[in-house]
Amino acid sequence: MPKDCLKHTFLLIPGYGAQGGTGRDLMPFFKNGVCGVVNASRSLLTAHKGKTEAEDFDIYIRKAVEIMHKDIVQWL
């Protein structure tokens, strides 16, 4: 497949977070102008489990998003 074949194409990239994928694992997907949406729904939606079941659950989810963002951006 030519390297420019998927340039400017959005891809749904699963496997991050609860499935064990890391920012480093995603690096090859974001080369040559390829865009992607990283799916980490389970690890984000359950980030509060075992920490709180109160109305402050969003604090833990927000922190998980910040960690995910930092992990991915460092490899771009």
mmJSON file of the N, C-alpha and C atoms, coordinates in Angstrom:
{"data_MODEL":{"atom_site":{
"group_PDB":["ATOM","ATOM","ATOM","ATOM","ATOM","ATOM","ATOM","ATOM","ATOM","ATOM","ATOM","ATOM","ATOM","ATOM","ATOM","ATOM","ATOM","ATOM","ATOM","ATOM","ATOM","ATOM","ATOM","ATOM","ATOM","ATOM","ATOM","ATOM","ATOM","ATOM","ATOM","ATOM","ATOM","ATOM","ATOM","ATOM","ATOM","ATOM","ATOM","ATOM","ATOM","ATOM","ATOM","ATOM","ATOM","ATOM","ATOM","ATOM","ATOM","ATOM","ATOM","ATOM","ATOM","ATOM","ATOM","ATOM","ATOM","ATOM","ATOM","ATOM","ATOM","ATOM","ATOM","ATOM","ATOM","ATOM","ATOM","ATOM","ATOM","ATOM","ATOM","ATOM","ATOM","ATOM","ATOM","ATOM","ATOM","ATOM","ATOM","ATOM","ATOM","ATOM","ATOM","ATOM","ATOM","ATOM","ATOM","ATOM","ATOM","ATOM","ATOM","ATOM","ATOM","ATOM","ATOM","ATOM","ATOM","ATOM","ATOM","ATOM","ATOM","ATOM","ATOM","ATOM","ATOM","ATOM","ATOM","ATOM","ATOM","ATOM","ATOM","ATOM","ATOM","ATOM","ATOM","ATOM","ATOM","ATOM","ATOM","ATOM","ATOM","ATOM","ATOM","ATOM","ATOM","ATOM","ATOM","ATOM","ATOM","ATOM","ATOM","ATOM","ATOM","ATOM","ATOM","ATOM","ATOM","ATOM","ATOM","ATOM","ATOM","ATOM","ATOM","ATOM","ATOM","ATOM","ATOM","ATOM","ATOM","ATOM","ATOM","ATOM","ATOM","ATOM","ATOM","ATOM","ATOM","ATOM","ATOM","ATOM","ATOM","ATOM","ATOM","ATOM","ATOM","ATOM","ATOM","ATOM","ATOM","ATOM","ATOM","ATOM","ATOM","ATOM","ATOM","ATOM","ATOM","ATOM","ATOM","ATOM","ATOM","ATOM","ATOM","ATOM","ATOM","ATOM","ATOM","ATOM","ATOM","ATOM","ATOM","ATOM","ATOM","ATOM","ATOM","ATOM","ATOM","ATOM","ATOM","ATOM","ATOM","ATOM","ATOM","ATOM","ATOM","ATOM","ATOM","ATOM","ATOM","ATOM","ATOM","ATOM","ATOM","ATOM","ATOM","ATOM","ATOM","ATOM","ATOM","ATOM","ATOM","ATOM","ATOM","ATOM","ATOM","ATOM","ATOM","ATOM"],
"id":[1,2,3,4,5,6,7,8,9,10,11,12,13,14,15,16,17,18,19,20,21,22,23,24,25,26,27,28,29,30,31,32,33,34,35,36,37,38,39,40,41,42,43,44,45,46,47,48,49,50,51,52,53,54,55,56,57,58,59,60,61,62,63,64,65,66,67,68,69,70,71,72,73,74,75,76,77,78,79,80,81,82,83,84,85,86,87,88,89,90,91,92,93,94,95,96,97,98,99,100,101,102,103,104,105,106,107,108,109,110,111,112,113,114,115,116,117,118,119,120,121,122,123,124,125,126,127,128,129,130,131,132,133,134,135,136,137,138,139,140,141,142,143,144,145,146,147,148,149,150,151,152,153,154,155,156,157,158,159,160,161,162,163,164,165,166,167,168,169,170,171,172,173,174,175,176,177,178,179,180,181,182,183,184,185,186,187,188,189,190,191,192,193,194,195,196,197,198,199,200,201,202,203,204,205,206,207,208,209,210,211,212,213,214,215,216,217,218,219,220,221,222,223,224,225,226,227,228],
"type_symbol":["N","C","C","N","C","C","N","C","C","N","C","C","N","C","C","N","C","C","N","C","C","N","C","C","N","C","C","N","C","C","N","C","C","N","C","C","N","C","C","N","C","C","N","C","C","N","C","C","N","C","C","N","C","C","N","C","C","N","C","C","N","C","C","N","C","C","N","C","C","N","C","C","N","C","C","N","C","C","N","C","C","N","C","C","N","C","C","N","C","C","N","C","C","N","C","C","N","C","C","N","C","C","N","C","C","N","C","C","N","C","C","N","C","C","N","C","C","N","C","C","N","C","C","N","C","C","N","C","C","N","C","C","N","C","C","N","C","C","N","C","C","N","C","C","N","C","C","N","C","C","N","C","C","N","C","C","N","C","C","N","C","C","N","C","C","N","C","C","N","C","C","N","C","C","N","C","C","N","C","C","N","C","C","N","C","C","N","C","C","N","C","C","N","C","C","N","C","C","N","C","C","N","C","C","N","C","C","N","C","C","N","C","C","N","C","C","N","C","C","N","C","C","N","C","C","N","C","C"],
"label_atom_id":["N","CA","C","N","CA","C","N","CA","C","N","CA","C","N","CA","C","N","CA","C","N","CA","C","N","CA","C","N","CA","C","N","CA","C","N","CA","C","N","CA","C","N","CA","C","N","CA","C","N","CA","C","N","CA","C","N","CA","C","N","CA","C","N","CA","C","N","CA","C","N","CA","C","N","CA","C","N","CA","C","N","CA","C","N","CA","C","N","CA","C","N","CA","C","N","CA","C","N","CA","C","N","CA","C","N","CA","C","N","CA","C","N","CA","C","N","CA","C","N","CA","C","N","CA","C","N","CA","C","N","CA","C","N","CA","C","N","CA","C","N","CA","C","N","CA","C","N","CA","C","N","CA","C","N","CA","C","N","CA","C","N","CA","C","N","CA","C","N","CA","C","N","CA","C","N","CA","C","N","CA","C","N","CA","C","N","CA","C","N","CA","C","N","CA","C","N","CA","C","N","CA","C","N","CA","C","N","CA","C","N","CA","C","N","CA","C","N","CA","C","N","CA","C","N","CA","C","N","CA","C","N","CA","C","N","CA","C","N","CA","C","N","CA","C","N","CA","C","N","CA","C","N","CA","C","N","CA","C","N","CA","C","N","CA","C"],
"label_alt_id":[null,null,null,null,null,null,null,null,null,null,null,null,null,null,null,null,null,null,null,null,null,null,null,null,null,null,null,null,null,null,null,null,null,null,null,null,null,null,null,null,null,null,null,null,null,null,null,null,null,null,null,null,null,null,null,null,null,null,null,null,null,null,null,null,null,null,null,null,null,null,null,null,null,null,null,null,null,null,null,null,null,null,null,null,null,null,null,null,null,null,null,null,null,null,null,null,null,null,null,null,null,null,null,null,null,null,null,null,null,null,null,null,null,null,null,null,null,null,null,null,null,null,null,null,null,null,null,null,null,null,null,null,null,null,null,null,null,null,null,null,null,null,null,null,null,null,null,null,null,null,null,null,null,null,null,null,null,null,null,null,null,null,null,null,null,null,null,null,null,null,null,null,null,null,null,null,null,null,null,null,null,null,null,null,null,null,null,null,null,null,null,null,null,null,null,null,null,null,null,null,null,null,null,null,null,null,null,null,null,null,null,null,null,null,null,null,null,null,null,null,null,null,null,null,null,null,null,null],
"label_comp_id":["MET","MET","MET","PRO","PRO","PRO","LYS","LYS","LYS","ASP","ASP","ASP","CYS","CYS","CYS","LEU","LEU","LEU","LYS","LYS","LYS","HIS","HIS","HIS","THR","THR","THR","PHE","PHE","PHE","LEU","LEU","LEU","LEU","LEU","LEU","ILE","ILE","ILE","PRO","PRO","PRO","GLY","GLY","GLY","TYR","TYR","TYR","GLY","GLY","GLY","ALA","ALA","ALA","GLN","GLN","GLN","GLY","GLY","GLY","GLY","GLY","GLY","THR","THR","THR","GLY","GLY","GLY","ARG","ARG","ARG","ASP","ASP","ASP","LEU","LEU","LEU","MET","MET","MET","PRO","PRO","PRO","PHE","PHE","PHE","PHE","PHE","PHE","LYS","LYS","LYS","ASN","ASN","ASN","GLY","GLY","GLY","VAL","VAL","VAL","CYS","CYS","CYS","GLY","GLY","GLY","VAL","VAL","VAL","VAL","VAL","VAL","ASN","ASN","ASN","ALA","ALA","ALA","SER","SER","SER","ARG","ARG","ARG","SER","SER","SER","LEU","LEU","LEU","LEU","LEU","LEU","THR","THR","THR","ALA","ALA","ALA","HIS","HIS","HIS","LYS","LYS","LYS","GLY","GLY","GLY","LYS","LYS","LYS","THR","THR","THR","GLU","GLU","GLU","ALA","ALA","ALA","GLU","GLU","GLU","ASP","ASP","ASP","PHE","PHE","PHE","ASP","ASP","ASP","ILE","ILE","ILE","TYR","TYR","TYR","ILE","ILE","ILE","ARG","ARG","ARG","LYS","LYS","LYS","ALA","ALA","ALA","VAL","VAL","VAL","GLU","GLU","GLU","ILE","ILE","ILE","MET","MET","MET","HIS","HIS","HIS","LYS","LYS","LYS","ASP","ASP","ASP","ILE","ILE","ILE","VAL","VAL","VAL","GLN","GLN","GLN","TRP","TRP","TRP","LEU","LEU","LEU"],
"label_asym_id":["A","A","A","A","A","A","A","A","A","A","A","A","A","A","A","A","A","A","A","A","A","A","A","A","A","A","A","A","A","A","A","A","A","A","A","A","A","A","A","A","A","A","A","A","A","A","A","A","A","A","A","A","A","A","A","A","A","A","A","A","A","A","A","A","A","A","A","A","A","A","A","A","A","A","A","A","A","A","A","A","A","A","A","A","A","A","A","A","A","A","A","A","A","A","A","A","A","A","A","A","A","A","A","A","A","A","A","A","A","A","A","A","A","A","A","A","A","A","A","A","A","A","A","A","A","A","A","A","A","A","A","A","A","A","A","A","A","A","A","A","A","A","A","A","A","A","A","A","A","A","A","A","A","A","A","A","A","A","A","A","A","A","A","A","A","A","A","A","A","A","A","A","A","A","A","A","A","A","A","A","A","A","A","A","A","A","A","A","A","A","A","A","A","A","A","A","A","A","A","A","A","A","A","A","A","A","A","A","A","A","A","A","A","A","A","A","A","A","A","A","A","A","A","A","A","A","A","A"],
"label_entity_id":["1","1","1","1","1","1","1","1","1","1","1","1","1","1","1","1","1","1","1","1","1","1","1","1","1","1","1","1","1","1","1","1","1","1","1","1","1","1","1","1","1","1","1","1","1","1","1","1","1","1","1","1","1","1","1","1","1","1","1","1","1","1","1","1","1","1","1","1","1","1","1","1","1","1","1","1","1","1","1","1","1","1","1","1","1","1","1","1","1","1","1","1","1","1","1","1","1","1","1","1","1","1","1","1","1","1","1","1","1","1","1","1","1","1","1","1","1","1","1","1","1","1","1","1","1","1","1","1","1","1","1","1","1","1","1","1","1","1","1","1","1","1","1","1","1","1","1","1","1","1","1","1","1","1","1","1","1","1","1","1","1","1","1","1","1","1","1","1","1","1","1","1","1","1","1","1","1","1","1","1","1","1","1","1","1","1","1","1","1","1","1","1","1","1","1","1","1","1","1","1","1","1","1","1","1","1","1","1","1","1","1","1","1","1","1","1","1","1","1","1","1","1","1","1","1","1","1","1"],
"label_seq_id":[1,1,1,2,2,2,3,3,3,4,4,4,5,5,5,6,6,6,7,7,7,8,8,8,9,9,9,10,10,10,11,11,11,12,12,12,13,13,13,14,14,14,15,15,15,16,16,16,17,17,17,18,18,18,19,19,19,20,20,20,21,21,21,22,22,22,23,23,23,24,24,24,25,25,25,26,26,26,27,27,27,28,28,28,29,29,29,30,30,30,31,31,31,32,32,32,33,33,33,34,34,34,35,35,35,36,36,36,37,37,37,38,38,38,39,39,39,40,40,40,41,41,41,42,42,42,43,43,43,44,44,44,45,45,45,46,46,46,47,47,47,48,48,48,49,49,49,50,50,50,51,51,51,52,52,52,53,53,53,54,54,54,55,55,55,56,56,56,57,57,57,58,58,58,59,59,59,60,60,60,61,61,61,62,62,62,63,63,63,64,64,64,65,65,65,66,66,66,67,67,67,68,68,68,69,69,69,70,70,70,71,71,71,72,72,72,73,73,73,74,74,74,75,75,75,76,76,76],
"pdbx_PDB_ins_code":[null,null,null,null,null,null,null,null,null,null,null,null,null,null,null,null,null,null,null,null,null,null,null,null,null,null,null,null,null,null,null,null,null,null,null,null,null,null,null,null,null,null,null,null,null,null,null,null,null,null,null,null,null,null,null,null,null,null,null,null,null,null,null,null,null,null,null,null,null,null,null,null,null,null,null,null,null,null,null,null,null,null,null,null,null,null,null,null,null,null,null,null,null,null,null,null,null,null,null,null,null,null,null,null,null,null,null,null,null,null,null,null,null,null,null,null,null,null,null,null,null,null,null,null,null,null,null,null,null,null,null,null,null,null,null,null,null,null,null,null,null,null,null,null,null,null,null,null,null,null,null,null,null,null,null,null,null,null,null,null,null,null,null,null,null,null,null,null,null,null,null,null,null,null,null,null,null,null,null,null,null,null,null,null,null,null,null,null,null,null,null,null,null,null,null,null,null,null,null,null,null,null,null,null,null,null,null,null,null,null,null,null,null,null,null,null,null,null,null,null,null,null,null,null,null,null,null,null],
"Cartn_x":[0.852,0.0,0.9,0.661,1.464,1.336,2.423,2.409,1.404,1.014,0.05,-1.387,-1.592,-2.895,-3.974,-3.649,-4.646,-4.482,-3.7,-3.494,-4.846,-5.068,-6.302,-7.527,-7.324,-8.412,-8.532,-9.739,-9.948,-10.099,-9.429,-9.518,-9.938,-10.794,-11.124,-10.085,-9.329,-8.21,-8.524,-8.98,-9.28,-8.031,-8.166,-7.08,-6.339,-6.602,-5.906,-6.542,-5.744,-6.286,-6.527,-7.793,-8.136,-7.665,-7.517,-7.054,-5.53,-4.851,-3.397,-2.587,-3.227,-2.495,-1.987,-0.861,-0.255,-0.067,0.315,0.612,1.695,2.681,3.765,3.241,2.293,1.705,0.938,0.409,-0.399,0.434,1.683,2.543,2.494,2.574,2.571,1.29,0.182,-1.085,-1.167,-0.36,-0.461,0.658,1.225,2.27,1.66,2.363,1.99,0.613,0.214,-1.041,-2.286,-2.133,-3.3,-3.879,-5.186,-5.873,-6.582,-6.723,-7.393,-8.169,-9.129,-9.899,-9.571,-8.953,-8.545,-9.7,-10.116,-11.23,-10.698,-11.098,-10.696,-11.89,-13.052,-14.274,-14.29,-13.9,-13.968,-13.044,-11.812,-10.866,-11.259,-11.96,-12.394,-13.687,-14.639,-15.925,-15.854,-14.823,-14.688,-13.513,-12.986,-11.821,-12.105,-13.348,-13.71,-13.949,-14.071,-14.384,-13.307,-13.76,-12.851,-12.327,-12.692,-12.243,-13.414,-14.52,-15.707,-16.917,-18.048,-19.322,-20.221,-19.62,-20.355,-20.437,-20.999,-21.181,-19.876,-18.765,-17.475,-16.738,-17.459,-16.818,-16.149,-16.67,-16.121,-14.675,-14.278,-12.898,-11.934,-12.284,-11.426,-11.412,-12.541,-12.606,-11.796,-11.923,-11.156,-9.655,-9.229,-7.813,-7.344,-8.167,-7.815,-7.677,-8.542,-8.445,-7.149,-6.798,-5.556,-4.33,-4.33,-3.213,-3.145,-4.291,-4.339,-3.807,-4.256,-3.818,-2.299,-1.768,-0.328,0.439,-0.052,0.596,0.614,-0.484,-0.555,0.259,0.099,0.768,2.296,2.834,4.293,4.873,4.068,4.544,4.21,3.503,3.161,4.342],
"Cartn_y":[-1.175,0.0,1.242,2.188,3.417,4.183,4.843,5.531,6.673,7.246,8.343,7.864,6.564,5.99,6.475,6.603,6.992,8.43,9.215,10.6,11.33,12.07,12.848,11.973,10.768,9.855,9.715,9.766,9.526,8.038,7.536,6.136,6.038,5.093,4.79,3.788,4.157,3.343,2.797,1.548,0.939,0.333,-0.102,-0.828,-0.038,1.254,2.082,1.896,2.021,2.022,0.634,0.301,-0.959,-2.178,-2.04,-3.147,-3.225,-2.281,-2.364,-1.499,-0.829,0.02,1.288,1.799,3.022,4.033,5.234,6.257,5.82,5.141,4.66,3.67,2.827,1.868,2.558,3.738,4.469,5.259,5.504,6.363,6.038,4.789,4.501,4.933,4.995,5.361,6.839,7.673,9.11,9.69,8.865,9.338,9.747,10.589,10.956,11.595,12.377,13.112,12.317,11.085,10.282,10.802,10.937,11.398,10.213,10.257,9.152,9.599,8.803,8.985,7.778,8.016,6.931,6.606,5.356,4.903,4.334,4.94,4.461,4.522,4.198,4.402,3.652,2.386,1.621,2.206,2.516,3.032,4.416,5.186,6.509,6.432,5.672,5.597,4.899,4.099,3.397,3.923,5.07,5.627,5.893,6.077,6.374,5.115,3.962,2.729,2.411,2.098,1.799,3.049,4.224,5.48,6.276,6.27,6.99,6.491,6.556,6.313,7.528,8.608,9.834,10.708,11.883,12.805,13.395,13.145,13.686,12.745,11.76,10.792,11.463,12.615,13.297,13.751,13.98,14.384,13.283,12.044,10.908,10.655,10.846,10.673,11.765,12.995,14.101,13.847,13.356,13.057,11.957,10.949,9.874,10.418,11.343,11.971,12.762,13.509,14.289,13.383,12.266,11.314,10.71,10.343,9.785,10.791,12.03,13.077,13.256,13.343,13.519,12.333,11.121,9.92,9.892,10.262,10.215,11.351,12.551,13.719,13.583,12.956,12.844,12.021,11.208,10.357,10.887,12.0,12.555,13.255],
"Cartn_z":[0.0,0.0,0.0,-0.878,-0.906,0.398,0.797,2.09,2.148,1.022,1.017,0.831,0.833,0.552,1.525,2.798,3.802,4.288,3.591,4.011,4.038,5.101,5.304,5.532,6.017,6.32,7.833,8.345,9.766,10.009,11.032,11.411,12.873,13.2,14.583,15.054,16.07,16.527,17.919,17.996,19.294,19.93,21.146,21.808,22.854,22.961,23.936,25.312,26.353,27.716,28.274,28.535,29.189,28.393,27.092,26.263,26.198,26.835,26.959,26.026,25.073,24.142,24.814,24.331,24.863,23.739,24.109,23.12,22.15,22.658,21.797,20.749,21.148,20.212,19.088,19.368,18.394,17.393,17.707,16.902,15.405,14.983,13.542,12.823,13.545,12.919,12.556,13.186,12.999,12.14,11.279,10.376,9.042,8.318,6.945,6.834,7.829,7.739,8.055,8.515,8.864,10.175,10.232,11.433,12.074,13.366,14.026,15.241,15.605,16.823,17.69,18.815,19.693,20.629,20.611,21.431,22.751,23.841,25.17,26.114,25.609,26.388,27.711,27.726,28.98,30.046,29.668,30.665,31.165,30.353,30.796,31.61,31.124,31.817,33.163,33.382,34.664,35.493,35.14,35.849,37.325,37.682,39.073,39.909,39.271,39.99,41.032,42.228,43.324,44.022,43.516,44.108,44.669,43.927,44.372,43.61,44.236,43.567,43.789,44.267,44.548,43.295,43.471,42.347,41.84,42.504,42.067,41.101,40.548,39.655,38.461,38.047,36.874,37.081,38.318,38.611,38.179,38.443,38.102,36.599,35.967,34.52,33.833,34.298,33.717,33.863,35.006,35.23,34.279,34.056,33.126,31.698,31.315,29.989,29.878,30.91,30.89,30.76,31.469,31.384,29.986,29.438,28.091,27.077,27.175,26.256,26.309,27.501,27.665,27.072,27.305,26.799,25.272,24.648,23.181,22.56,23.06,22.466,22.497,23.512,23.59,22.433,21.771,20.679,19.308,19.226,17.91,17.286],
"occupancy":[1.0,1.0,1.0,1.0,1.0,1.0,1.0,1.0,1.0,1.0,1.0,1.0,1.0,1.0,1.0,1.0,1.0,1.0,1.0,1.0,1.0,1.0,1.0,1.0,1.0,1.0,1.0,1.0,1.0,1.0,1.0,1.0,1.0,1.0,1.0,1.0,1.0,1.0,1.0,1.0,1.0,1.0,1.0,1.0,1.0,1.0,1.0,1.0,1.0,1.0,1.0,1.0,1.0,1.0,1.0,1.0,1.0,1.0,1.0,1.0,1.0,1.0,1.0,1.0,1.0,1.0,1.0,1.0,1.0,1.0,1.0,1.0,1.0,1.0,1.0,1.0,1.0,1.0,1.0,1.0,1.0,1.0,1.0,1.0,1.0,1.0,1.0,1.0,1.0,1.0,1.0,1.0,1.0,1.0,1.0,1.0,1.0,1.0,1.0,1.0,1.0,1.0,1.0,1.0,1.0,1.0,1.0,1.0,1.0,1.0,1.0,1.0,1.0,1.0,1.0,1.0,1.0,1.0,1.0,1.0,1.0,1.0,1.0,1.0,1.0,1.0,1.0,1.0,1.0,1.0,1.0,1.0,1.0,1.0,1.0,1.0,1.0,1.0,1.0,1.0,1.0,1.0,1.0,1.0,1.0,1.0,1.0,1.0,1.0,1.0,1.0,1.0,1.0,1.0,1.0,1.0,1.0,1.0,1.0,1.0,1.0,1.0,1.0,1.0,1.0,1.0,1.0,1.0,1.0,1.0,1.0,1.0,1.0,1.0,1.0,1.0,1.0,1.0,1.0,1.0,1.0,1.0,1.0,1.0,1.0,1.0,1.0,1.0,1.0,1.0,1.0,1.0,1.0,1.0,1.0,1.0,1.0,1.0,1.0,1.0,1.0,1.0,1.0,1.0,1.0,1.0,1.0,1.0,1.0,1.0,1.0,1.0,1.0,1.0,1.0,1.0,1.0,1.0,1.0,1.0,1.0,1.0,1.0,1.0,1.0,1.0,1.0,1.0],
"B_iso_or_equiv":[0.0,0.0,0.0,0.0,0.0,0.0,0.0,0.0,0.0,0.0,0.0,0.0,0.0,0.0,0.0,0.0,0.0,0.0,0.0,0.0,0.0,0.0,0.0,0.0,0.0,0.0,0.0,0.0,0.0,0.0,0.0,0.0,0.0,0.0,0.0,0.0,0.0,0.0,0.0,0.0,0.0,0.0,0.0,0.0,0.0,0.0,0.0,0.0,0.0,0.0,0.0,0.0,0.0,0.0,0.0,0.0,0.0,0.0,0.0,0.0,0.0,0.0,0.0,0.0,0.0,0.0,0.0,0.0,0.0,0.0,0.0,0.0,0.0,0.0,0.0,0.0,0.0,0.0,0.0,0.0,0.0,0.0,0.0,0.0,0.0,0.0,0.0,0.0,0.0,0.0,0.0,0.0,0.0,0.0,0.0,0.0,0.0,0.0,0.0,0.0,0.0,0.0,0.0,0.0,0.0,0.0,0.0,0.0,0.0,0.0,0.0,0.0,0.0,0.0,0.0,0.0,0.0,0.0,0.0,0.0,0.0,0.0,0.0,0.0,0.0,0.0,0.0,0.0,0.0,0.0,0.0,0.0,0.0,0.0,0.0,0.0,0.0,0.0,0.0,0.0,0.0,0.0,0.0,0.0,0.0,0.0,0.0,0.0,0.0,0.0,0.0,0.0,0.0,0.0,0.0,0.0,0.0,0.0,0.0,0.0,0.0,0.0,0.0,0.0,0.0,0.0,0.0,0.0,0.0,0.0,0.0,0.0,0.0,0.0,0.0,0.0,0.0,0.0,0.0,0.0,0.0,0.0,0.0,0.0,0.0,0.0,0.0,0.0,0.0,0.0,0.0,0.0,0.0,0.0,0.0,0.0,0.0,0.0,0.0,0.0,0.0,0.0,0.0,0.0,0.0,0.0,0.0,0.0,0.0,0.0,0.0,0.0,0.0,0.0,0.0,0.0,0.0,0.0,0.0,0.0,0.0,0.0,0.0,0.0,0.0,0.0,0.0,0.0],
"pdbx_formal_charge":[null,null,null,null,null,null,null,null,null,null,null,null,null,null,null,null,null,null,null,null,null,null,null,null,null,null,null,null,null,null,null,null,null,null,null,null,null,null,null,null,null,null,null,null,null,null,null,null,null,null,null,null,null,null,null,null,null,null,null,null,null,null,null,null,null,null,null,null,null,null,null,null,null,null,null,null,null,null,null,null,null,null,null,null,null,null,null,null,null,null,null,null,null,null,null,null,null,null,null,null,null,null,null,null,null,null,null,null,null,null,null,null,null,null,null,null,null,null,null,null,null,null,null,null,null,null,null,null,null,null,null,null,null,null,null,null,null,null,null,null,null,null,null,null,null,null,null,null,null,null,null,null,null,null,null,null,null,null,null,null,null,null,null,null,null,null,null,null,null,null,null,null,null,null,null,null,null,null,null,null,null,null,null,null,null,null,null,null,null,null,null,null,null,null,null,null,null,null,null,null,null,null,null,null,null,null,null,null,null,null,null,null,null,null,null,null,null,null,null,null,null,null,null,null,null,null,null,null],
"auth_seq_id":[1,1,1,2,2,2,3,3,3,4,4,4,5,5,5,6,6,6,7,7,7,8,8,8,9,9,9,10,10,10,11,11,11,12,12,12,13,13,13,14,14,14,15,15,15,16,16,16,17,17,17,18,18,18,19,19,19,20,20,20,21,21,21,22,22,22,23,23,23,24,24,24,25,25,25,26,26,26,27,27,27,28,28,28,29,29,29,30,30,30,31,31,31,32,32,32,33,33,33,34,34,34,35,35,35,36,36,36,37,37,37,38,38,38,39,39,39,40,40,40,41,41,41,42,42,42,43,43,43,44,44,44,45,45,45,46,46,46,47,47,47,48,48,48,49,49,49,50,50,50,51,51,51,52,52,52,53,53,53,54,54,54,55,55,55,56,56,56,57,57,57,58,58,58,59,59,59,60,60,60,61,61,61,62,62,62,63,63,63,64,64,64,65,65,65,66,66,66,67,67,67,68,68,68,69,69,69,70,70,70,71,71,71,72,72,72,73,73,73,74,74,74,75,75,75,76,76,76],
"auth_comp_id":["MET","MET","MET","PRO","PRO","PRO","LYS","LYS","LYS","ASP","ASP","ASP","CYS","CYS","CYS","LEU","LEU","LEU","LYS","LYS","LYS","HIS","HIS","HIS","THR","THR","THR","PHE","PHE","PHE","LEU","LEU","LEU","LEU","LEU","LEU","ILE","ILE","ILE","PRO","PRO","PRO","GLY","GLY","GLY","TYR","TYR","TYR","GLY","GLY","GLY","ALA","ALA","ALA","GLN","GLN","GLN","GLY","GLY","GLY","GLY","GLY","GLY","THR","THR","THR","GLY","GLY","GLY","ARG","ARG","ARG","ASP","ASP","ASP","LEU","LEU","LEU","MET","MET","MET","PRO","PRO","PRO","PHE","PHE","PHE","PHE","PHE","PHE","LYS","LYS","LYS","ASN","ASN","ASN","GLY","GLY","GLY","VAL","VAL","VAL","CYS","CYS","CYS","GLY","GLY","GLY","VAL","VAL","VAL","VAL","VAL","VAL","ASN","ASN","ASN","ALA","ALA","ALA","SER","SER","SER","ARG","ARG","ARG","SER","SER","SER","LEU","LEU","LEU","LEU","LEU","LEU","THR","THR","THR","ALA","ALA","ALA","HIS","HIS","HIS","LYS","LYS","LYS","GLY","GLY","GLY","LYS","LYS","LYS","THR","THR","THR","GLU","GLU","GLU","ALA","ALA","ALA","GLU","GLU","GLU","ASP","ASP","ASP","PHE","PHE","PHE","ASP","ASP","ASP","ILE","ILE","ILE","TYR","TYR","TYR","ILE","ILE","ILE","ARG","ARG","ARG","LYS","LYS","LYS","ALA","ALA","ALA","VAL","VAL","VAL","GLU","GLU","GLU","ILE","ILE","ILE","MET","MET","MET","HIS","HIS","HIS","LYS","LYS","LYS","ASP","ASP","ASP","ILE","ILE","ILE","VAL","VAL","VAL","GLN","GLN","GLN","TRP","TRP","TRP","LEU","LEU","LEU"],
"auth_asym_id":["A","A","A","A","A","A","A","A","A","A","A","A","A","A","A","A","A","A","A","A","A","A","A","A","A","A","A","A","A","A","A","A","A","A","A","A","A","A","A","A","A","A","A","A","A","A","A","A","A","A","A","A","A","A","A","A","A","A","A","A","A","A","A","A","A","A","A","A","A","A","A","A","A","A","A","A","A","A","A","A","A","A","A","A","A","A","A","A","A","A","A","A","A","A","A","A","A","A","A","A","A","A","A","A","A","A","A","A","A","A","A","A","A","A","A","A","A","A","A","A","A","A","A","A","A","A","A","A","A","A","A","A","A","A","A","A","A","A","A","A","A","A","A","A","A","A","A","A","A","A","A","A","A","A","A","A","A","A","A","A","A","A","A","A","A","A","A","A","A","A","A","A","A","A","A","A","A","A","A","A","A","A","A","A","A","A","A","A","A","A","A","A","A","A","A","A","A","A","A","A","A","A","A","A","A","A","A","A","A","A","A","A","A","A","A","A","A","A","A","A","A","A","A","A","A","A","A","A"],
"auth_atom_id":["N","CA","C","N","CA","C","N","CA","C","N","CA","C","N","CA","C","N","CA","C","N","CA","C","N","CA","C","N","CA","C","N","CA","C","N","CA","C","N","CA","C","N","CA","C","N","CA","C","N","CA","C","N","CA","C","N","CA","C","N","CA","C","N","CA","C","N","CA","C","N","CA","C","N","CA","C","N","CA","C","N","CA","C","N","CA","C","N","CA","C","N","CA","C","N","CA","C","N","CA","C","N","CA","C","N","CA","C","N","CA","C","N","CA","C","N","CA","C","N","CA","C","N","CA","C","N","CA","C","N","CA","C","N","CA","C","N","CA","C","N","CA","C","N","CA","C","N","CA","C","N","CA","C","N","CA","C","N","CA","C","N","CA","C","N","CA","C","N","CA","C","N","CA","C","N","CA","C","N","CA","C","N","CA","C","N","CA","C","N","CA","C","N","CA","C","N","CA","C","N","CA","C","N","CA","C","N","CA","C","N","CA","C","N","CA","C","N","CA","C","N","CA","C","N","CA","C","N","CA","C","N","CA","C","N","CA","C","N","CA","C","N","CA","C","N","CA","C","N","CA","C","N","CA","C","N","CA","C","N","CA","C","N","CA","C"],
"pdbx_PDB_model_num":[1,1,1,1,1,1,1,1,1,1,1,1,1,1,1,1,1,1,1,1,1,1,1,1,1,1,1,1,1,1,1,1,1,1,1,1,1,1,1,1,1,1,1,1,1,1,1,1,1,1,1,1,1,1,1,1,1,1,1,1,1,1,1,1,1,1,1,1,1,1,1,1,1,1,1,1,1,1,1,1,1,1,1,1,1,1,1,1,1,1,1,1,1,1,1,1,1,1,1,1,1,1,1,1,1,1,1,1,1,1,1,1,1,1,1,1,1,1,1,1,1,1,1,1,1,1,1,1,1,1,1,1,1,1,1,1,1,1,1,1,1,1,1,1,1,1,1,1,1,1,1,1,1,1,1,1,1,1,1,1,1,1,1,1,1,1,1,1,1,1,1,1,1,1,1,1,1,1,1,1,1,1,1,1,1,1,1,1,1,1,1,1,1,1,1,1,1,1,1,1,1,1,1,1,1,1,1,1,1,1,1,1,1,1,1,1,1,1,1,1,1,1,1,1,1,1,1,1]
}}}
